[in-house]
Amino acid sequence: MKAARRFSSPPDSVAGAPVTRVEHDATMTAQNL
């Protein structure tokens, strides 16, 4: 849900690219597990 919201809002993704990437990777890993 959080990942979807971040992707839905381009400004947030652009503003916090590094943080978003880290959190996105963590979310994807959690979903995969």
KEZA-141836 format. One record per residue: residue number from 1; x, y, z of N, C-alpha, C in turn. Coordinates in Angstrom, 2 decimals. Layout:
REM residues N
{rec NUM {X Y Z} {X Y Z} {X Y Z}}
...
//
This chain:
REM residues 33
{rec 1 {0.84 -1.19 0.00} {0.00 0.00 0.00} {0.89 1.26 0.00}}
{rec 2 {1.89 1.28 0.88} {2.77 2.46 0.93} {3.49 2.64 -0.40}}
{rec 3 {4.01 1.55 -0.96} {4.74 1.65 -2.23} {3.81 2.21 -3.30}}
{rec 4 {2.58 1.72 -3.34} {1.63 2.18 -4.35} {1.38 3.67 -4.18}}
{rec 5 {1.21 4.10 -2.95} {0.95 5.53 -2.72} {2.14 6.36 -3.19}}
{rec 6 {3.35 5.90 -2.90} {4.53 6.67 -3.28} {4.62 6.75 -4.80}}
{rec 7 {4.34 5.64 -5.47} {4.42 5.66 -6.94} {3.32 6.54 -7.50}}
{rec 8 {2.16 6.58 -6.82} {1.05 7.39 -7.31} {1.40 8.88 -7.24}}
{rec 9 {2.25 9.25 -6.27} {2.61 10.67 -6.13} {4.02 10.92 -6.63}}
{rec 10 {4.18 11.38 -7.87} {5.50 11.66 -8.46} {6.31 12.64 -7.62}}
{rec 11 {5.72 13.72 -7.10} {6.51 14.71 -6.33} {7.26 14.05 -5.19}}
{rec 12 {6.58 13.19 -4.42} {7.24 12.53 -3.28} {8.40 11.68 -3.79}}
{rec 13 {8.16 10.93 -4.85} {9.22 10.05 -5.37} {10.43 10.88 -5.79}}
{rec 14 {10.19 11.99 -6.47} {11.30 12.82 -6.94} {11.99 13.50 -5.75}}
{rec 15 {11.18 13.94 -4.77} {11.75 14.65 -3.62} {12.64 13.72 -2.81}}
{rec 16 {12.16 12.50 -2.54} {12.95 11.56 -1.73} {13.32 10.34 -2.53}}
{rec 17 {14.05 10.53 -3.62} {14.41 9.39 -4.48} {15.19 8.33 -3.69}}
{rec 18 {16.27 8.70 -3.01} {17.09 7.70 -2.29} {16.28 6.97 -1.23}}
{rec 19 {15.56 7.72 -0.40} {14.77 7.10 0.66} {13.69 6.22 0.05}}
{rec 20 {13.03 6.73 -0.98} {11.96 5.96 -1.61} {12.51 4.65 -2.16}}
{rec 21 {13.69 4.71 -2.75} {14.28 3.49 -3.32} {14.55 2.48 -2.22}}
{rec 22 {15.13 2.93 -1.13} {15.45 2.02 -0.03} {14.17 1.40 0.52}}
{rec 23 {13.19 2.24 0.79} {11.94 1.73 1.35} {11.24 0.82 0.34}}
{rec 24 {11.30 1.20 -0.93} {10.66 0.39 -1.97} {11.31 -0.99 -2.02}}
{rec 25 {12.64 -1.01 -1.99} {13.35 -2.30 -2.01} {12.94 -3.13 -0.80}}
{rec 26 {12.88 -2.50 0.37} {12.50 -3.23 1.59} {11.08 -3.77 1.45}}
{rec 27 {10.19 -2.95 0.90} {8.80 -3.40 0.73} {8.73 -4.58 -0.22}}
{rec 28 {9.45 -4.49 -1.34} {9.44 -5.59 -2.31} {9.99 -6.86 -1.67}}
{rec 29 {11.06 -6.72 -0.90} {11.65 -7.89 -0.23} {10.64 -8.50 0.73}}
{rec 30 {9.97 -7.66 1.51} {8.99 -8.15 2.48} {7.86 -8.88 1.74}}
{rec 31 {7.40 -8.32 0.64} {6.32 -8.95 -0.12} {6.79 -10.28 -0.68}}
{rec 32 {8.02 -10.31 -1.17} {8.54 -11.56 -1.74} {8.64 -12.63 -0.67}}
{rec 33 {9.07 -12.22 0.53} {9.21 -13.19 1.62} {7.82 -13.57 2.11}}
//
